[in-house]
Amino acid sequence: MTTRPAAQTAIVYPDTDGMPLPDGHFQDPLFREIVTTIETHYKDRPDILVSGNTFVYYEEGNPQRFVSPDCYVALGISKESIERFNTYRIWEVGKPPDFALEIGSPSTANTDLIQKRQLYARLGIGEYWRYDATGGDFYNEPLVGEYLLDGEYRRFELHQEPNGLIWAHSPTLNLNLCWDNGRLRIHNPTTNEWLLNQEEEQSARQAAQARVLELEAELRQLRGESP
């Protein structure tokens, strides 16, 4: 009698553990603003993925080996293929994310400073940033950006402006990350403009629409037309 080989069970890589952010009340509005602001900046680039609080799996065949950065960016990849599973599987993409950022909070600070930093270096994530909205309660400093060199992270130079703004440049994103009175703001040095969050974008659109209506009314008046 011939025995059939047992069917191989497909490995499942969950896209969530069903648990909220450890410090969701504190972290949630911060990471949503950061992720959506960077995501909007790259909205016309199908080869750039911006994500937050989703799983990055780093060992094929082992769904227990994953990490979930508060924000990560991967350049030169197929964004559509990754979004289909809502997970980032390094062996399928062919490389780790290029940029990762963590937001300091009471329950995650030590992990961000030690275990995640070591893991990100081992995985080959080119830039690792840490942002502390409190100014230093969690990381002992407001903002840190590091780049990977010979398997170890080295710090980017931080600049402090007279108004208290603290910033450093991210070569990977070609953007300046700025700690501004507790808020992480992002500046585009190419255009010398600040990236807008969703609320600021909506306000800017409303202002532009109001200005268009105002100009149309002025034009009708010049033509002697009735409003």
C-alpha distance (Angstrom), angle and dihedral (degrees) to the residues before:
residue distance angle dihedral
M1 . . .
T2 3.78 . .
T3 3.78 116.7 .
R4 3.76 116.6 -145.7
P5 3.80 116.3 -134.4
A6 3.79 113.7 -108.1
A7 3.77 114.0 -98.3
Q8 3.77 111.7 -103.1
T9 3.77 112.4 -116.1
A10 3.78 113.1 -126.7
I11 3.78 113.1 -117.7
V12 3.78 113.2 -120.1
Y13 3.78 120.1 -146.8
P14 3.83 105.0 -165.1
D15 3.78 118.8 -142.0
T16 3.81 92.1 -147.2
D17 3.78 139.9 21.9
G18 3.79 91.2 -147.3
M19 3.79 91.3 -116.8
P20 3.80 125.4 120.1
L21 3.79 122.4 -126.5
P22 3.82 108.7 -70.2
D23 3.80 90.6 -121.0
G24 3.79 96.6 20.4
H25 3.79 97.1 154.1
F26 3.81 89.5 58.1
Q27 3.81 101.5 31.7
D28 3.79 104.1 36.9
P29 3.83 100.2 75.2
L30 3.81 90.9 42.4
F31 3.79 97.5 51.8
R32 3.81 93.0 41.3
E33 3.79 91.4 55.2
I34 3.80 93.4 46.1
V35 3.81 96.2 45.8
T36 3.81 96.1 44.2
T37 3.81 92.4 45.8
I38 3.82 93.4 53.2
E39 3.80 91.4 39.2
T40 3.81 91.3 54.2
H41 3.80 90.0 50.3
Y42 3.82 90.0 58.0
K43 3.82 97.7 35.2
D44 3.82 92.5 120.4
R45 3.80 94.1 50.3
P46 3.84 112.0 88.0
D47 3.82 88.7 -178.2
I48 3.81 94.5 62.0
L49 3.79 123.3 74.9
V50 3.80 121.4 -161.4
S51 3.78 115.6 -175.4
G52 3.77 142.0 156.7
N53 3.77 137.0 -158.5
T54 3.81 92.9 3.0
F55 3.78 125.6 123.6
V56 3.78 124.1 -91.2
Y57 3.82 108.0 -162.1
Y58 3.79 114.1 -157.2
E59 3.81 106.7 175.8
E60 3.79 119.1 60.3
G61 3.78 112.5 -131.5
N62 3.80 94.3 17.9
P63 3.81 114.2 89.8
Q64 3.81 89.3 -178.0
R65 3.78 91.1 70.5
F66 3.77 105.5 82.3
V67 3.78 141.5 116.7
S68 3.80 130.5 -159.1
P69 3.82 115.0 -148.8
D70 3.78 116.9 -162.1
C71 3.81 86.9 -125.5
Y72 3.79 131.9 2.2
V73 3.80 135.6 173.1
A74 3.79 128.3 -158.0
L75 3.80 120.7 -167.7
G76 3.78 128.3 -154.5
I77 3.79 97.7 16.7
S78 3.80 138.3 116.4
K79 3.78 102.3 -92.3
E80 3.80 92.8 -174.0
S81 3.81 94.7 56.8
I82 3.82 91.8 51.5
E83 3.79 95.2 45.5
R84 3.81 89.3 54.0
F85 3.81 90.4 71.5
N86 3.81 96.6 27.5
T87 3.81 87.9 -134.0
Y88 3.80 133.9 94.2
R89 3.80 112.3 -131.2
I90 3.77 108.7 -171.9
W91 3.82 95.6 -156.4
E92 3.83 90.9 54.5
V93 3.80 96.4 43.9
G94 3.78 91.1 45.4
K95 3.79 96.8 -130.4
P96 3.82 141.5 37.1
P97 3.80 122.7 -100.4
D98 3.80 113.8 -75.5
F99 3.80 96.9 -137.3
A100 3.80 134.4 30.1
L101 3.79 130.8 -178.8
E102 3.78 130.3 -171.3
I103 3.80 127.7 -162.2
G104 3.79 115.5 -140.4
S105 3.80 117.7 -118.6
P106 3.82 136.5 157.4
S107 3.80 96.6 -97.4
T108 3.82 100.1 36.9
A109 3.81 106.1 39.8
N110 3.81 98.4 92.3
T111 3.80 92.1 45.7
D112 3.81 91.1 49.6
L113 3.80 92.3 50.1
I114 3.80 97.4 47.0
Q115 3.81 121.4 9.7
K116 3.80 98.9 32.3
R117 3.79 92.1 42.9
Q118 3.80 90.6 53.4
L119 3.81 92.7 44.7
Y120 3.80 94.4 48.1
A121 3.81 90.2 51.2
R122 3.81 90.8 49.1
L123 3.81 91.7 49.0
G124 3.81 91.4 49.7
I125 3.80 100.5 -116.1
G126 3.80 101.8 169.4
E127 3.80 99.1 -146.6
Y128 3.80 130.4 28.9
W129 3.82 120.8 -172.4
R130 3.80 131.0 -175.8
Y131 3.79 122.4 -162.4
D132 3.80 123.7 -167.4
A133 3.80 112.9 -167.8
T134 3.80 90.9 -166.2
G135 3.79 92.5 59.6
G136 3.78 95.3 -114.2
D137 3.81 114.7 -18.3
F138 3.81 91.9 114.6
Y139 3.82 107.2 25.8
N140 3.84 98.5 20.3
E141 3.81 88.6 -119.2
P142 3.82 134.4 56.1
L143 3.79 100.7 -122.1
V144 3.79 138.2 7.4
G145 3.77 128.8 179.4
E146 3.80 121.6 -172.2
Y147 3.79 135.1 -176.7
L148 3.79 127.8 -153.5
L149 3.79 116.6 -113.4
D150 3.81 122.6 169.4
G151 3.79 90.5 -16.8
E152 3.81 95.5 -51.7
Y153 3.79 132.7 94.5
R154 3.80 119.3 -115.5
R155 3.78 123.8 -171.9
F156 3.76 126.2 -107.1
E157 3.78 114.2 -131.1
L158 3.80 112.3 -93.5
H159 3.79 121.5 -143.7
Q160 3.79 125.7 -156.4
E161 3.79 121.1 -159.2
P162 3.83 124.6 -151.4
N163 3.82 89.8 -106.8
G164 3.81 91.0 59.2
L165 3.81 96.9 -100.7
I166 3.83 110.8 147.5
W167 3.77 118.1 -162.6
A168 3.79 147.6 159.2
H169 3.79 133.4 -172.3
S170 3.80 123.4 -109.9
P171 3.82 109.0 -149.7
T172 3.81 90.0 -169.5
L173 3.80 93.3 59.3
N174 3.82 95.5 24.9
L175 3.81 86.1 -133.4
N176 3.79 134.8 116.0
L177 3.80 116.1 -121.2
C178 3.78 110.7 -150.0
W179 3.79 133.3 -169.5
D180 3.80 103.7 -147.2
N181 3.80 114.4 -179.4
G182 3.79 91.7 -43.8
R183 3.77 98.0 -39.2
L184 3.80 124.1 103.4
R185 3.79 106.5 -131.5
I186 3.78 125.0 -177.9
H187 3.79 124.0 -142.6
N188 3.79 127.4 -164.2
P189 3.82 106.9 -142.8
T190 3.81 91.7 -168.9
T191 3.81 93.4 62.9
N192 3.83 96.2 20.6
E193 3.80 88.8 -128.0
W194 3.79 134.4 127.3
L195 3.78 116.6 -119.6
L196 3.79 109.5 -117.7
N197 3.78 125.5 -131.7
Q198 3.81 120.2 -135.9
E199 3.80 94.4 -89.3
E200 3.79 92.7 48.4
E201 3.80 91.5 46.8
Q202 3.79 91.1 52.0
S203 3.81 91.1 49.6
A204 3.81 90.6 48.7
R205 3.82 91.5 51.0
Q206 3.79 91.8 48.9
A207 3.80 90.9 49.0
A208 3.81 90.9 49.3
Q209 3.81 91.8 49.0
A210 3.80 91.2 48.8
R211 3.80 90.1 50.4
V212 3.81 91.1 51.3
L213 3.80 90.7 52.7
E214 3.79 90.0 48.0
L215 3.80 92.4 51.7
E216 3.81 91.7 47.3
A217 3.80 89.9 52.3
E218 3.82 91.0 49.8
L219 3.81 90.6 49.6
R220 3.80 92.1 51.1
Q221 3.80 89.6 49.6
L222 3.79 91.7 51.8
R223 3.78 89.2 51.3
G224 3.76 91.6 49.0
E225 3.76 92.1 -118.4
S226 3.77 122.9 151.5
P227 3.81 115.6 -108.8
